[in-house]
Every structure is written in C-alpha cells, then in structure tokens.
Amino acid sequence: MPYRRYAWIDIDTEAIAHNVAAIRARIPERTLLMAVVKADGYGHGAIETARAALSAGADRFGVATVEEALELRDAGFTQPVQLLSEPPIDAVDLLVERDIIPALTTREFAQALSRAAVAAGGTARFHLKIDSGMGRIGVRAAEAPAFATWLKELPALDMEGAFTHFATADAPGDPGFDLQLERFSAAIAELRTEGLRPRIVHAANSAATLLHSETHFDMVRPGIVIYGLHPSDATYGAIDLVSAMSIKARVSYVKTIPAGEGVSYGLTWHSSATTTIATVPLGYADGVHRTLSNKMQVLLGGRRCRQIGRVCMDQLMVEVPGGMHVSTGDEVVLVGSQGGESISMDELAERAGTINYELACGFSRRLTRYYR
Ligand SMILES: *Cc1c(COP(=O)(O)O)cnc(C)c1O
C-alpha cells in the first residue's frame, strides 16, 4: 500500500497478459508477435510489461531508443530486442555487444554497423525500414530494392527483416492506407526478385493488427492494445481489451467555503453556494494536463465529481456534491473504477484534447507504479 505519497498508479499485469493473449489468438501461430514496450511501456513500466507480454505469447520486444533496449537487456531478457528507428552511429558497438537489432535507414549507419560487426568477429542483424508513405523515417519504397542491393555488398550484415509503418491504419477506408500497402508489397516483391530475402516482413501496428489481417505478414507490432487501450474508435468491438492503468490518489484536505469564494490560481472558479472542497495531491507535474482545469471529473465516494479551478503543479481541487461526506484519506480515481462508476483514459484524453497514447506515457515517474 502506498504511504509516502497519496497519489499513485496501479498497473494490472494480468490485464496486459490478457490483452497480449487476445492478440495472439487473432494471428496465425507462425506469425511473430513483437510487444512494443517503448516509452517505458507506454508509461506502464517496460520491464513489468515485457514480463507479462512474454508470459502471454510475445516473441520479442520493440523499443524506440538504445537506452530502452539496454534496460531490457540489463533486466535479463534474452529475446530479440529491436529498435523501431535507426539510432546514432556512435551506438553501433553497443548494439553489436548487447545484441540489439536496429532499424536501418542510411548508408552511413550501415557502413558503421558493418565495421562494428567485423571488428567483433560476428554478424549484425538489422531490419530495413521502408517508407511507404508515412513520410517519417525510412528509405522510400521505390528506392528500397537498390538500397538493399547496395547493402548486400557490406560484410557481416544480416537483413533479418524489412518493415514499414502505416499512417492511417486506424481510419477504415482511408486511401492512404491502401497506397502504403501496395507500395510496401511491391518493394518486398522486388527485393525477392533481386534475391534479397528478409526473413521477417512486418507492417502492422495495433490498428492494422486488428483491422487489416492482410498486413500481418511474418510479424505484428502491437503497442497500445497491449495496455488495454484502443488506437481509435474503429477498433472498439474488434477485440475485448482490459485496460491496465489506473490513476489514483487520496484526499489530502477537506474544507467548506462560503458562496462567492474563488479556488486555485487565477480564481477561475467561484462557489455559488456554501461548498465543500476536497484537495487531491495530483498535479501537472504528475502528468495531469493543466488544460484539463475545470474540464475533468474524478471518482470520489463512488460518484463522478467535478474538478474545479486550475490544476496546480502538485495538487488539484474537487467540488464535493452536496450531502456527500468526504474525509481526508478517501480514495480518488482519475482513471479507473470506483463503486460502479469508471473513467476511461479515452474520456480523460478527449477532455484534454489529445489521445490516450499521450496521456498514458505522460504520467510522470513521480507517481509510483504498483503492480498486481
Ligand atoms: C509505436 C510503434 C508501433 C506500435 O504502435 P501502436 O499504435 O501503439 O500499436 C508499431 N510500429 C512502430 C514503428 C512504432 O513506432
């Protein structure tokens, strides 16, 4: 039980295992499942997420940075760990030494990786990133076959995989998606005619995994669904997910103010009658966006209560409904369930004007994660 600070995050690792198993059940047995645990497991904790995902059928892990890959290696994970983008050239020796598989997108990096592998007396696996229309990183699809042919001349490199990433997989019927799939499939076909055979072709993020089985290829790369959150409204109903993260706190102060008093910085909220105010020790330094001021609700006493006044760095205030008795130490839920009520990450994200992804990974390290 948390006791040093009355604000924390509960993570349900069984929910993560349930979600990974649900994805595993939707893809062919021979299809690999890369659990994407970047950004500290979308704020859920990379190590604990990786452990739960592994228990439910994940085959390998995807991360964004070398530091994130090292965290998994240092924790003792022996499964393949892949970077979803190409890291700085300075990292090549470390990648070879710690068996971290980079995405590869430039000639300079390829040459450096090859040299590092030769120096270590081994080979270095990589996955060629093909830009089929996202416009972010990767060799343009039309140039990929020539690029891959050039790569073949470098010693000690092993093209284990080739992949792309969709910009609109979560928006059914978007023509950009069809174009990306067409370009990627054509590039892979051309690689094969050139005698280049990546063993693991992959493209599917969560949305594509759920909505476009033709993108499963040899591996899928789900992230957000692992945590029980949907990539967009389009996947509701496509899978039964259990959300893993709850944001909780305890009331730190209770007071009653007369009519006409203001609350919090700028006095943006005023009482219209005698009002009981509950203070909650959570603020924007914890990841509760200040733009949520006067716009969000919390669960207290099993009921939805309005947050009032500006969200401060470390605290926020809640209007206690008339007739409800609240004491210091009572549990407050920002995201999660209490009594019969619940507030989803999606609801909070909508009120904040953003997406569940950004909120989940934005809750700060100041909040201790408790796992069950
Ligand atoms: C983050 C990421 C994913 C996972 O995306 P979700 O929408 O969370 O499933 C997959 N592939 C790449 C390249 C990514 O950057």
The ligand as a Tripos MOL2 file, in Angstrom:
@<TRIPOS>MOLECULE
LIG
   15    15     1     0     0
SMALL
NO_CHARGES

@<TRIPOS>ATOM
      1 C1          4.9600    2.7820  -31.7290 C.3       1 LIG1
      2 C2          5.0650    1.9130  -32.9160 C.ar      1 LIG1
      3 C3          4.2530    0.7710  -33.0290 C.ar      1 LIG1
      4 C4          3.1140    0.4690  -32.0750 C.3       1 LIG1
      5 O1          2.0300    1.3060  -32.4210 O.3       1 LIG1
      6 P1          0.5940    1.1450  -31.7110 P.3       1 LIG1
      7 O2         -0.2900    2.0770  -32.4430 O.co2     1 LIG1
      8 O3          0.7990    1.5640  -30.2860 O.co2     1 LIG1
      9 O4          0.2180   -0.2680  -31.8200 O.co2     1 LIG1
     10 C5          4.4890   -0.0940  -34.0950 C.ar      1 LIG1
     11 N1          5.4520    0.1880  -35.0130 N.ar      1 LIG1
     12 C6          6.2280    1.2980  -34.9430 C.ar      1 LIG1
     13 C7          7.2590    1.5350  -35.9830 C.3       1 LIG1
     14 C8          6.0450    2.2050  -33.9050 C.ar      1 LIG1
     15 O5          6.7960    3.3140  -33.8590 O.3       1 LIG1
@<TRIPOS>BOND
     1     1     2 1
     2     2     3 ar
     3     2    14 ar
     4     3     4 1
     5     3    10 ar
     6     4     5 1
     7     5     6 1
     8     6     7 2
     9     6     8 1
    10     6     9 1
    11    10    11 ar
    12    11    12 ar
    13    12    13 1
    14    12    14 ar
    15    14    15 1
@<TRIPOS>SUBSTRUCTURE
     1 LIG1         1 GROUP 0 **** ****
